[in-house]
Amino acid sequence: MSVIESPSTIVLHAVSGDDAFLFWGEAVETAEPILAGLRRLVHDDAESDLGDAVEPDPAPAGDDGVRAAVAEPVTATAAATTGGTTTPHPFAATHDALRTALARDGVSIEDAASETVLTLVLPHHAAAPSPSLALSSRFGLDTPDAEDLRPQTVTVPAISLSADVAVDLLTGLIDRSIDGLVIGHDVRFWSELAVFATELIADQRFVPTVTQVEGRPMRGRWVPWLADGELAEPLRHLASAMPPVAAATADLAAPDRWTVIESALEAMVDGIVRRTLVAEDFADAIDERDPLADRQVAWLTGLLGERTEVRTSPEVALEVMRGARHWLGGLIDPAEGRSVRLCLQLDEPLEGVLDATAEQIETAVWDLGFHLVVTDDPPTIVDAAQIWADGGGGRLASVLGAEETPGDLLLAELARAQRIWPRLQDALEEIDPTGVELTTAEAHAFLQDVRPILQEAGIEVLVPSWWGQ
């Protein structure tokens, strides 16, 4: 067993969630006797050929301590459970140790930090959590085979930092050696993302928007502007570099890597921009103005201060939402001159829907199908299902050429439309999306509010013939 230089050394890890970053750690001194026993157990099992004493889970979760599992999807890590009782992580760092470690970098965290307990889904080997790659290399442990691991929920002490303070901390950790602190691969990833967020802000690649979750008030938010093509490569790099342990939370689980990255980037950008505006007293500019009478002022109430809620009436809030979507839609270059465009088609749920009863209409499901349209004369419309099945046929392939596949174009166009209409996010979380289902209320809002903005952005929208009559 290797000699530990400092009894207070910890391996630092982090996850993101709810506009904050939660830091946890592996205590090296506490881990030493546990991992020594684990290594003896593995050695004895190998010698006695009893390596199958622990039955492997058929779909083991990943961790940055398991090279074979790094390529596993985030969903396998975040959603996997064994159905057993959640237990405390046996060599997790305490709250006091975490505070001491985080304060070593010179970033003041006292006013911004809060203590919490985080539930993680981590791979276990034998009776203990598998150590991270950083901790394994420190003790000279071999990486266990993926089939010997099983997912298990554990709880760890964690320190929660607001996103803006976390950015200050993370950007200061890159390429630095700090006594008593070993940086986990997930923290190195978050540090890269924090630097990327600061570069976006320095380049003024951020815009204001509004968000609303059903049953909650509308909120203003500053988000990164990622529509530029030159950002595609660095974003792909970040997605491929993300260790699954960075999203191993059982209670803050996200469905895929891109959702985790986008959510974290938004939290970072919003936190930094908002902190700057508060420091410069930008909110003073609207002190004497009425958010009930001016939708622009209403929007600014959720953008310029620490509070994110848009403080206005429901009627003005609806105008704010429509205005924000229309403005954002104007920022996206329309697809004029493109030979292939995205096409959305809303189908009636009932034959003779105009003659249906109120109950039938209320419970109806409206299908919004995805297509690509080749702007021939007449146009050629290719269903998403056909694109995923065989590439969409020869005409589509001949127009696009070898540089771009129909599937990639469809996803890119859907992502562009999602920035105007966030409802499409559900479809983008699928592997091969073909459409979304809407309620009657959602279909009406789509026809009345969203369709005109999508059309201005160069997206074809086909609707029932009776709409507008």
C-alpha positions as CSV (number, residue, x, y, z in Angstrom):
1,M,0.0,0.0,0.0
2,S,1.4,3.4,-0.9
3,V,2.2,6.0,1.7
4,I,-0.2,9.0,2.0
5,E,1.5,12.3,2.3
6,S,-1.3,14.1,4.2
7,P,-4.0,12.5,6.4
8,S,-6.5,15.1,5.2
9,T,-6.1,14.5,1.5
10,I,-9.3,14.1,-0.4
11,V,-10.2,13.3,-4.0
12,L,-12.6,16.0,-5.1
13,H,-15.7,15.3,-7.2
14,A,-18.7,17.3,-8.3
15,V,-22.2,17.1,-9.9
16,S,-24.5,19.9,-11.1
17,G,-28.2,20.4,-10.4
18,D,-30.7,23.1,-9.7
19,D,-28.4,26.0,-10.7
20,A,-25.8,24.9,-8.2
21,F,-22.7,22.6,-8.1
22,L,-22.5,20.0,-5.3
23,F,-18.9,19.0,-4.3
24,W,-18.2,15.7,-2.6
25,G,-15.0,13.8,-2.0
26,E,-13.3,10.5,-1.2
27,A,-11.2,10.7,2.0
28,V,-7.9,9.1,1.2
29,E,-7.0,8.3,4.8
30,T,-10.4,6.6,5.5
31,A,-10.3,4.8,2.2
32,E,-6.9,3.2,2.8
33,P,-7.9,0.3,5.2
34,I,-11.1,-0.3,3.3
35,L,-9.4,-0.6,-0.1
36,A,-6.6,-2.7,1.4
37,G,-9.2,-5.2,2.5
38,L,-10.9,-5.0,-0.9
39,R,-7.6,-5.7,-2.7
40,R,-7.0,-8.7,-0.4
41,L,-10.5,-10.0,-1.1
42,V,-10.1,-9.7,-4.9
43,H,-6.7,-11.3,-4.7
44,D,-8.1,-14.3,-2.7
45,D,-11.0,-14.6,-5.1
46,A,-8.7,-14.7,-8.1
47,E,-6.5,-17.4,-6.5
48,S,-9.5,-19.6,-5.4
49,D,-11.3,-19.0,-8.7
50,L,-14.3,-17.7,-6.8
51,G,-14.6,-14.5,-8.7
52,D,-18.3,-15.2,-9.4
53,A,-19.2,-15.0,-5.8
54,V,-20.7,-11.6,-6.4
55,E,-23.2,-11.9,-9.3
56,P,-22.6,-9.0,-11.7
57,D,-25.5,-6.8,-12.7
58,P,-26.4,-7.2,-16.4
59,A,-26.2,-3.5,-16.9
60,P,-23.5,-2.1,-14.6
61,A,-23.3,1.6,-14.1
62,G,-20.3,3.6,-15.1
63,D,-17.8,5.6,-13.0
64,D,-14.7,7.5,-13.8
65,G,-12.8,4.8,-11.8
66,V,-13.9,2.1,-14.4
67,R,-12.3,2.6,-17.8
68,A,-14.5,0.0,-19.4
69,A,-17.7,1.8,-18.3
70,V,-16.7,5.3,-19.3
71,A,-18.4,4.9,-22.7
72,E,-21.7,3.9,-21.1
73,P,-24.6,6.4,-21.5
74,V,-25.3,8.7,-18.6
75,T,-28.7,7.2,-18.2
76,A,-27.1,3.9,-17.2
77,T,-25.3,5.6,-14.4
78,A,-28.0,7.9,-13.2
79,A,-31.0,5.6,-13.4
80,A,-29.6,2.3,-12.3
81,T,-30.5,1.0,-8.9
82,T,-30.3,-2.3,-7.1
83,G,-33.4,-2.0,-5.2
84,G,-31.4,-2.2,-1.9
85,T,-31.2,0.2,1.0
86,T,-29.2,3.3,0.4
87,T,-26.1,3.4,2.7
88,P,-23.5,6.0,3.5
89,H,-20.4,6.0,1.4
90,P,-17.8,4.3,3.6
91,F,-14.9,6.6,2.7
92,A,-16.7,9.9,1.7
93,A,-15.1,13.1,3.0
94,T,-16.9,15.0,5.8
95,H,-18.5,18.4,5.4
96,D,-15.7,20.0,7.4
97,A,-13.0,18.3,5.3
98,L,-14.7,19.5,2.1
99,R,-15.0,23.1,3.4
100,T,-11.3,23.0,4.2
101,A,-10.3,21.6,0.8
102,L,-12.4,24.1,-1.1
103,A,-11.2,27.0,0.9
104,R,-7.6,26.1,0.1
105,D,-7.9,27.6,-3.4
106,G,-8.4,31.1,-2.1
107,V,-12.0,31.4,-3.3
108,S,-14.3,32.7,-0.5
109,I,-17.2,30.2,-0.2
110,E,-18.5,30.9,3.4
111,D,-21.4,33.0,2.3
112,A,-22.3,30.9,-0.7
113,A,-21.8,27.4,0.6
114,S,-24.4,25.2,2.2
115,E,-24.1,21.7,3.5
116,T,-26.3,18.9,2.1
117,V,-26.4,15.2,1.7
118,L,-26.3,13.8,-1.9
119,T,-27.6,10.5,-3.1
120,L,-25.4,8.9,-5.8
121,V,-25.5,5.8,-7.9
122,L,-22.0,4.4,-8.0
123,P,-20.5,1.1,-9.1
124,H,-19.6,-1.3,-6.3
125,H,-17.0,-4.0,-6.3
126,A,-17.6,-6.7,-3.6
127,A,-18.9,-4.9,-0.6
128,A,-17.6,-1.3,-1.2
129,P,-17.9,1.4,-3.8
130,S,-15.4,1.1,-6.5
131,P,-12.8,3.9,-6.0
132,S,-12.4,6.6,-8.6
133,L,-9.6,6.3,-11.2
134,A,-7.7,9.0,-9.3
135,L,-7.9,7.1,-6.0
136,S,-7.2,3.7,-7.6
137,S,-4.0,5.0,-9.2
138,R,-3.0,6.5,-5.9
139,F,-3.2,3.1,-4.2
140,G,-1.9,1.1,-7.1
141,L,-5.2,-0.7,-7.6
142,D,-6.1,-2.5,-10.8
143,T,-9.3,-1.3,-12.5
144,P,-12.0,-4.0,-12.0
145,D,-13.7,-5.6,-15.0
146,A,-17.1,-4.0,-15.8
147,E,-18.9,-7.4,-15.3
148,D,-17.6,-7.5,-11.7
149,L,-19.4,-4.3,-10.8
150,R,-23.0,-3.6,-9.7
151,P,-24.7,-0.2,-9.2
152,Q,-25.6,0.8,-5.7
153,T,-27.0,3.9,-4.2
154,V,-25.0,5.7,-1.5
155,T,-25.2,9.0,0.3
156,V,-22.3,11.4,0.6
157,P,-21.8,14.7,2.5
158,A,-21.7,17.5,-0.1
159,I,-21.1,21.3,-0.2
160,S,-23.5,23.2,-2.5
161,L,-22.2,26.3,-4.2
162,S,-24.1,28.6,-6.4
163,A,-23.1,28.4,-10.1
164,D,-21.2,31.7,-10.2
165,V,-19.1,30.9,-7.2
166,A,-18.5,27.4,-8.6
167,V,-17.2,28.9,-11.8
168,D,-14.7,31.0,-9.8
169,L,-13.5,27.8,-8.0
170,L,-13.5,25.5,-11.0
171,T,-11.5,27.9,-13.3
172,G,-8.9,28.2,-10.5
173,L,-8.4,24.5,-10.3
174,I,-7.1,23.9,-13.8
175,D,-3.4,23.0,-14.1
176,R,-2.8,23.7,-10.4
177,S,-1.3,21.5,-7.7
178,I,-2.9,22.0,-4.3
179,D,-1.5,20.2,-1.2
180,G,-4.0,17.7,0.2
181,L,-6.4,17.9,-2.8
182,V,-6.6,15.5,-5.7
183,I,-8.8,16.6,-8.6
184,G,-11.2,13.9,-9.9
185,H,-11.8,13.5,-13.6
186,D,-15.3,14.9,-13.2
187,V,-14.0,18.1,-11.6
188,R,-11.5,18.5,-14.4
189,F,-14.4,18.2,-16.8
190,W,-16.5,20.8,-15.0
191,S,-13.4,23.1,-15.0
192,E,-13.2,22.8,-18.8
193,L,-16.9,23.6,-19.0
194,A,-16.5,26.6,-16.6
195,V,-13.7,28.0,-18.8
196,F,-15.9,27.5,-21.9
197,A,-18.8,29.4,-20.2
198,T,-16.5,32.3,-19.4
199,E,-15.3,32.4,-23.0
200,L,-18.9,32.5,-24.2
201,I,-19.6,35.5,-21.9
202,A,-16.4,37.2,-23.0
203,D,-17.4,36.8,-26.6
204,Q,-20.9,38.1,-25.7
205,R,-22.5,34.8,-26.8
206,F,-25.4,34.9,-24.4
207,V,-29.0,36.1,-24.7
208,P,-32.0,36.7,-22.3
209,T,-35.0,34.4,-22.4
210,V,-37.9,33.3,-20.2
211,T,-38.7,29.9,-18.8
212,Q,-41.8,28.5,-17.2
213,V,-42.6,25.1,-15.6
214,E,-46.2,24.2,-15.2
215,G,-47.6,25.4,-11.9
216,R,-44.6,27.7,-11.3
217,P,-44.1,31.4,-12.0
218,M,-42.4,32.6,-15.2
219,R,-38.7,33.3,-14.7
220,G,-36.1,35.3,-16.6
221,R,-32.9,33.6,-17.5
222,W,-29.6,34.4,-19.3
223,V,-28.6,31.5,-21.5
224,P,-25.6,30.8,-23.8
225,W,-26.1,31.3,-27.5
226,L,-25.0,28.0,-29.0
227,A,-26.5,28.3,-32.5
228,D,-23.2,29.3,-34.2
229,G,-21.8,26.5,-36.3
230,E,-18.2,27.2,-35.0
231,L,-19.2,26.0,-31.6
232,A,-20.3,22.5,-32.8
233,E,-16.8,21.0,-32.5
234,P,-16.0,22.2,-28.9
235,L,-19.4,21.1,-27.8
236,R,-18.9,17.6,-29.3
237,H,-15.5,17.5,-27.5
238,L,-17.2,18.4,-24.2
239,A,-19.9,15.8,-24.6
240,S,-17.4,13.0,-25.4
241,A,-15.2,14.0,-22.5
242,M,-17.8,14.0,-19.8
243,P,-17.2,11.2,-17.3
244,P,-20.5,9.4,-16.3
245,V,-19.7,10.0,-12.6
246,A,-20.4,13.7,-13.3
247,A,-24.1,12.8,-13.7
248,A,-24.3,10.0,-11.1
249,T,-26.9,11.6,-9.0
250,A,-30.0,9.6,-8.2
251,D,-32.1,12.6,-7.3
252,L,-30.9,15.1,-9.9
253,A,-30.7,12.6,-12.8
254,A,-30.7,14.0,-16.3
255,P,-31.6,11.9,-19.4
256,D,-28.4,12.4,-21.5
257,R,-25.0,14.0,-21.6
258,W,-26.1,17.0,-23.7
259,T,-29.0,17.8,-21.3
260,V,-26.5,17.8,-18.3
261,I,-24.0,20.0,-20.2
262,E,-26.6,22.4,-21.4
263,S,-28.2,22.8,-18.0
264,A,-24.8,23.3,-16.4
265,L,-23.8,25.9,-19.0
266,E,-27.1,27.8,-18.5
267,A,-26.6,27.9,-14.8
268,M,-23.0,29.1,-15.1
269,V,-23.9,31.8,-17.7
270,D,-26.9,33.0,-15.8
271,G,-25.1,33.2,-12.5
272,I,-22.1,35.1,-13.9
273,V,-24.1,37.6,-16.0
274,R,-26.6,38.1,-13.2
275,R,-23.9,38.7,-10.6
276,T,-22.3,41.4,-12.9
277,L,-25.6,43.2,-13.5
278,V,-26.4,43.2,-9.7
279,A,-22.9,44.6,-8.9
280,E,-23.5,47.4,-11.5
281,D,-27.0,48.2,-10.1
282,F,-28.6,47.7,-13.5
283,A,-32.0,47.1,-11.8
284,D,-32.1,50.8,-10.7
285,A,-33.0,51.6,-14.3
286,I,-36.5,50.1,-13.9
287,D,-37.2,51.1,-10.3
288,E,-39.8,53.7,-11.2
289,R,-41.4,51.7,-14.1
290,D,-44.5,49.6,-13.9
291,P,-44.1,45.9,-15.0
292,L,-47.9,45.6,-15.2
293,A,-48.0,48.2,-17.9
294,D,-44.9,47.4,-19.9
295,R,-43.9,43.8,-20.9
296,Q,-40.3,44.8,-21.5
297,V,-40.0,46.1,-17.9
298,A,-41.7,42.9,-16.8
299,W,-39.1,40.8,-18.5
300,L,-36.3,42.8,-17.0
301,T,-37.6,42.3,-13.5
302,G,-36.5,38.6,-13.9
303,L,-33.2,39.4,-15.5
304,L,-31.4,42.3,-13.7
305,G,-31.6,41.3,-10.1
306,E,-31.0,38.3,-7.9
307,R,-34.7,37.3,-8.1
308,T,-35.5,35.5,-11.3
309,E,-39.3,35.7,-11.1
310,V,-41.0,37.8,-13.8
311,R,-43.2,40.0,-11.6
312,T,-46.3,40.9,-13.5
313,S,-49.8,39.8,-14.3
314,P,-50.7,36.6,-16.1
315,E,-51.8,38.5,-19.1
316,V,-48.6,40.5,-19.4
317,A,-46.6,37.3,-18.7
318,L,-48.2,35.7,-21.7
319,E,-47.1,38.7,-23.8
320,V,-43.6,38.4,-22.4
321,M,-43.4,34.8,-23.4
322,R,-44.7,35.5,-27.0
323,G,-42.4,38.5,-27.4
324,A,-39.3,36.6,-26.1
325,R,-40.0,33.7,-28.5
326,H,-40.5,36.0,-31.4
327,W,-37.3,37.9,-30.6
328,L,-35.2,34.7,-30.3
329,G,-36.7,33.4,-33.5
330,G,-35.4,36.5,-35.3
331,L,-31.9,35.8,-34.1
332,I,-31.8,32.4,-35.9
333,D,-30.9,32.7,-39.5
334,P,-33.8,31.5,-41.6
335,A,-33.1,28.7,-44.0
336,E,-33.7,30.7,-47.2
337,G,-31.8,29.2,-50.1
338,R,-31.4,25.9,-48.4
339,S,-32.5,23.0,-50.5
340,V,-33.6,20.9,-47.5
341,R,-35.6,22.3,-44.6
342,L,-37.3,21.0,-41.5
343,C,-41.0,20.4,-41.8
344,L,-43.5,20.0,-38.9
345,Q,-46.9,18.6,-39.7
346,L,-49.8,18.8,-37.2
347,D,-52.4,16.1,-37.8
348,E,-56.0,16.2,-36.7
349,P,-56.7,13.6,-33.9
350,L,-60.3,13.0,-35.0
351,E,-62.0,12.8,-38.3
352,G,-64.3,15.8,-38.4
353,V,-62.7,17.4,-35.4
354,L,-64.8,20.5,-35.8
355,D,-67.9,18.5,-35.1
356,A,-66.6,16.6,-32.1
357,T,-67.9,17.0,-28.6
358,A,-66.2,19.1,-26.1
359,E,-65.1,16.0,-24.1
360,Q,-63.6,14.4,-27.3
361,I,-61.7,17.5,-28.1
362,E,-60.4,17.9,-24.5
363,T,-59.0,14.4,-24.4
364,A,-57.7,14.3,-28.0
365,V,-54.0,13.7,-28.8
366,W,-52.6,15.7,-31.7
367,D,-49.6,14.2,-33.5
368,L,-46.9,16.6,-34.6
369,G,-44.8,14.7,-37.1
370,F,-41.2,15.5,-38.2
371,H,-40.1,15.6,-41.8
372,L,-37.5,17.0,-44.1
373,V,-38.7,18.8,-47.2
374,V,-36.6,19.0,-50.4
375,T,-37.5,22.3,-52.1
376,D,-38.2,20.9,-55.5
377,D,-41.1,21.8,-57.7
378,P,-43.2,20.2,-56.4
379,P,-41.6,19.7,-53.0
380,T,-40.5,16.3,-51.8
381,I,-41.4,15.5,-48.2
382,V,-39.6,12.7,-46.4
383,D,-40.9,11.3,-43.1
384,A,-38.6,11.1,-40.1
385,A,-39.4,7.4,-39.8
386,Q,-38.1,6.8,-43.3
387,I,-35.0,8.8,-42.6
388,W,-34.1,6.6,-39.6
389,A,-35.0,3.5,-41.5
390,D,-33.0,3.9,-44.7
391,G,-31.7,7.5,-44.9
392,G,-34.7,8.9,-46.6
393,G,-34.2,7.8,-50.2
394,G,-32.0,8.8,-53.1
395,R,-33.3,12.2,-53.7
396,L,-32.5,13.4,-50.2
397,A,-29.0,11.8,-50.3
398,S,-28.2,13.4,-53.7
399,V,-29.1,16.9,-52.4
400,L,-27.2,16.6,-49.2
401,G,-24.1,14.8,-50.6
402,A,-21.5,13.1,-48.6
403,E,-20.8,15.9,-46.1
404,E,-24.1,15.6,-44.1
405,T,-26.4,12.7,-43.3
406,P,-30.2,13.2,-43.4
407,G,-30.4,12.0,-39.7
408,D,-27.8,14.6,-38.6
409,L,-29.6,17.3,-40.5
410,L,-32.9,16.4,-39.0
411,L,-31.5,16.5,-35.4
412,A,-29.7,19.8,-36.1
413,E,-32.9,21.4,-37.5
414,L,-34.9,20.1,-34.5
415,A,-32.3,21.6,-32.2
416,R,-32.6,24.9,-34.0
417,A,-36.4,24.8,-33.7
418,Q,-36.2,23.8,-30.0
419,R,-34.5,27.2,-29.2
420,I,-37.8,28.8,-30.4
421,W,-40.1,26.2,-29.0
422,P,-38.7,24.3,-25.9
423,R,-41.5,21.7,-26.1
424,L,-39.3,19.9,-28.7
425,Q,-36.7,19.1,-26.1
426,D,-38.6,15.9,-25.2
427,A,-38.2,14.6,-28.8
428,L,-34.5,15.5,-28.8
429,E,-33.9,13.2,-25.9
430,E,-35.0,10.2,-28.1
431,I,-32.5,8.3,-30.2
432,D,-34.5,8.5,-33.4
433,P,-37.4,11.1,-32.9
434,T,-40.3,11.0,-35.3
435,G,-42.7,13.5,-33.6
436,V,-44.3,14.6,-30.4
437,E,-47.8,14.3,-29.1
438,L,-49.7,17.4,-28.0
439,T,-52.8,18.0,-26.0
440,T,-55.6,20.1,-27.5
441,A,-54.4,23.1,-25.4
442,E,-50.8,22.6,-26.6
443,A,-51.9,22.2,-30.2
444,H,-53.9,25.5,-30.0
445,A,-50.9,27.3,-28.5
446,F,-48.7,25.9,-31.2
447,L,-51.0,27.0,-34.0
448,Q,-51.6,30.5,-32.6
449,D,-48.2,31.5,-31.1
450,V,-45.4,29.2,-32.2
451,R,-46.2,28.5,-35.9
452,P,-45.7,32.1,-37.1
453,I,-42.3,32.3,-35.4
454,L,-41.1,29.0,-36.8
455,Q,-42.2,30.0,-40.3
456,E,-40.2,33.2,-40.0
457,A,-37.2,31.1,-39.0
458,G,-37.5,29.2,-42.3
459,I,-39.2,26.1,-41.0
460,E,-42.2,24.7,-42.9
461,V,-45.3,24.1,-40.8
462,L,-48.2,22.1,-42.2
463,V,-51.5,22.5,-40.4
464,P,-55.2,21.4,-40.9
465,S,-56.8,23.2,-43.7
466,W,-59.5,24.7,-41.5
467,W,-57.0,26.6,-39.3
468,G,-57.4,30.4,-39.7
469,Q,-60.8,30.2,-41.3
